[in-house]
Amino acid sequence: MPVKMAMKNLLKEDNIKKALDQFKAADSFDHKKFFDVVGLKALSAENVKLVFKALDVDASGFIEEEELKFVLKGFSADGRDLTDKETKAFLAAADKDGDGKIGIDEFEALVHE
């Protein structure tokens, strides 16, 4: 399955819209609630990894801080940019090895924690 199709095939459009609407306000983003509302928590580890690949825009195998800022746009073109505060909090929650970026296993662990 092409990487960009993963979002539309694995997640319901209604859930994506509901999740994005819930976190429209700056500094309101909560990754745990977002993953739950958007339907990521319910996916298998394998499917969460497909979503990771769709969010890894430069295909480096990591979601770096710069990509993380635009993570909501990965779910929908209507998604807003995360604030610096939200981006840093999201990165801190996921980056278990302290390398300053989120690997595929770190992402999957964060979604299913």
C-alpha positions in Angstrom: 0.0 0.0 0.0 1.4 3.4 -0.9 2.5 5.2 2.3 0.2 8.2 1.9 -2.8 5.9 1.4 -2.1 4.4 4.8 -3.8 7.3 6.6 -7.0 7.1 4.6 -7.1 3.3 4.5 -6.4 2.8 8.2 -8.1 5.7 9.9 -11.7 6.9 9.4 -12.0 10.4 8.0 -14.6 11.3 10.6 -12.2 10.4 13.4 -9.4 12.4 11.8 -11.7 15.5 11.6 -13.0 15.0 15.1 -9.4 14.7 16.5 -8.2 17.8 14.5 -11.2 19.8 15.7 -10.6 18.8 19.3 -7.1 20.3 19.2 -7.7 23.3 17.0 -6.5 25.8 19.6 -2.8 26.5 20.0 -1.2 24.7 22.9 -4.2 22.3 23.3 -2.5 19.2 21.7 -2.4 16.1 23.8 -0.8 13.2 22.0 -2.5 10.5 24.1 -6.0 11.9 23.5 -5.2 12.6 19.9 -4.1 9.0 19.2 -7.2 7.7 20.9 -9.7 10.0 19.1 -8.0 9.6 15.7 -8.1 5.8 16.0 -4.4 5.1 16.2 -4.5 3.3 19.6 -6.9 0.7 18.1 -4.5 -0.2 15.3 -2.1 -3.1 15.4 1.6 -2.3 15.9 2.2 -3.1 12.2 -0.4 -0.6 11.1 0.9 2.1 13.5 4.2 1.6 11.8 2.6 2.3 8.4 1.2 5.6 9.8 4.7 6.4 11.1 6.1 6.0 7.6 3.4 8.4 6.2 4.5 10.9 8.9 8.2 10.5 8.2 8.1 12.9 5.3 11.8 12.7 4.4 11.8 8.9 4.7 14.8 9.1 7.1 13.4 6.4 9.4 12.8 9.0 12.0 10.4 11.8 12.7 12.6 14.8 13.5 11.5 17.9 15.5 10.9 19.8 12.2 8.6 17.1 10.9 6.8 16.8 14.2 5.8 20.4 14.0 3.7 19.6 10.9 2.5 16.2 12.2 -1.2 17.1 12.1 -0.9 18.0 8.4 0.1 14.4 7.9 -3.4 13.4 9.0 -5.2 16.1 7.0 -4.1 19.1 4.9 -6.4 21.1 7.2 -4.3 20.2 10.3 -2.6 23.1 12.0 1.1 23.4 12.9 2.0 22.4 16.4 3.4 25.2 18.6 7.1 25.0 19.6 5.9 24.1 23.2 3.7 21.3 21.8 6.4 20.0 19.5 9.0 19.9 22.3 6.5 18.1 24.7 5.6 15.6 22.0 9.2 14.9 21.3 10.1 14.6 24.9 7.3 12.1 25.5 8.4 9.9 22.6 12.2 10.2 22.4 13.1 7.5 24.9 16.8 7.1 23.7 17.4 10.9 23.8 18.7 11.2 20.3 16.4 14.2 19.5 14.2 12.3 17.1 11.4 9.7 17.1 12.2 6.2 15.7 9.5 3.8 14.5 9.6 1.7 17.6 9.5 4.8 19.9 6.4 6.0 17.9 4.6 2.6 18.2 5.4 2.4 21.9 4.1 6.0 22.5 0.8 5.2 20.6 0.2 2.0 22.6 1.4 3.2 26.1 
